[in-house]
Amino acid sequence: MNITIRKTYRNSTKKARLITLALATVVFTLLVACGSSAAPTVAPRPTTAPADPAAITPILATTVLEVGEQRLAFLLTTSKGLINAPTALVTAVSLEGDGAPGTTMEAAFNVWPYGIRGSYSTYVNFDRAGRWRLDVKVDNPDGNDQVRFEVEVMRKSPVPALGTVAPLSKSKVLGNDGSIEEITTDYSPDPDLYRLTIKDAVENPLPSVVVFASPAFCTSPTCGPQVDTVSKLKERHPDAANYIHVEIYDNPAEIQGDLDRAEIFEVVDDWGLTAIEDYFNESWVFVLDADGRIDDRFEGFATVDELDAA
């Protein structure tokens, strides 16, 4: 087998998230909210529990996969908790062809804020649409060290693809009255993330980082404090890019504690997020180059170091 080790971050993912009923209690004990005052996490639908209690259960963070090279991110759990070995090896195998294994990639473990969770990520090239199997090998002193799971790769996803010009959306900005609670569910918002619309950002000469998220409403095992992370990236490089947060919901001031009244913001539709099967409010980050083209995209939580390397 041809094995090529690559860095996690870019140098050159739709089956639903997988989680077993037997492991659900352990996994969700590990989960922390997106912020200190976030709503409770909603559990995904469990699958059948594995016969082997030492088995590894993968939780897929990047469910939107299309033909081409893109980020693949996932969590690995066992009955004893989260696996946090420094690296894992990932081999993608197309089930539509001869089943020959492709190049093996190295995925690095990224520790999330608060040190409780973390995910593996790497970049994988899917050269055709259809069903793929991901073979993962990881150092697991408590049991099995391998797991396989299948994903569906689309020919084209509803989300803007790498290399395309970002939609010139008029996202919300902070008004003169300073009523920031009208445009974000963040309990400790960073005003700098609401200075420019996406259209303004694309039309100025700087690269841009655009995060779609609803900080008060984490709803999956792969959510995290993504808006805070973009603010930290801004602190590292304050003048190097535009930084924008787009709230998922159009009426944040009305829905605190009551999502039944929530209305999706039209810009979220513009970017194709609501066309994703089973989409609720998962965070996405798009990194745009100085010409407004999408240079990278991150589904689910991405650490500040991952964003910095994009």
Buried (B, 14 or more C-beta within 10 A) or exposed (E): EEEEEBEBBBEEBBBEBBBBEBBBEBBBEBBBBBBEEBBEBBBBEBEEBBEEEEBBBBBBBBBBBBBBEBBBBBBBBBBBEBBBEEBBBBBBBBEEEEEEBBBBBBBBBBEBBEEEBBBBBBBBEBEEBBEBBBBBBBEBEEBBBEBEBEBBBBEEBBBBBBEEEBBBBEBBEBEEEEEBEBBBBBEEBBEBBBEBBBBBBBEEEBBBBBBBBBBBBBBBBBBBBBBBBBBBBBEEEEEEBBBBBBBBBBBBEEBBEEBEEBEBBEBBEBBBBBEBEEBBBBBBBBBBBEEBBBBBBBBBBBBBBBBEBB
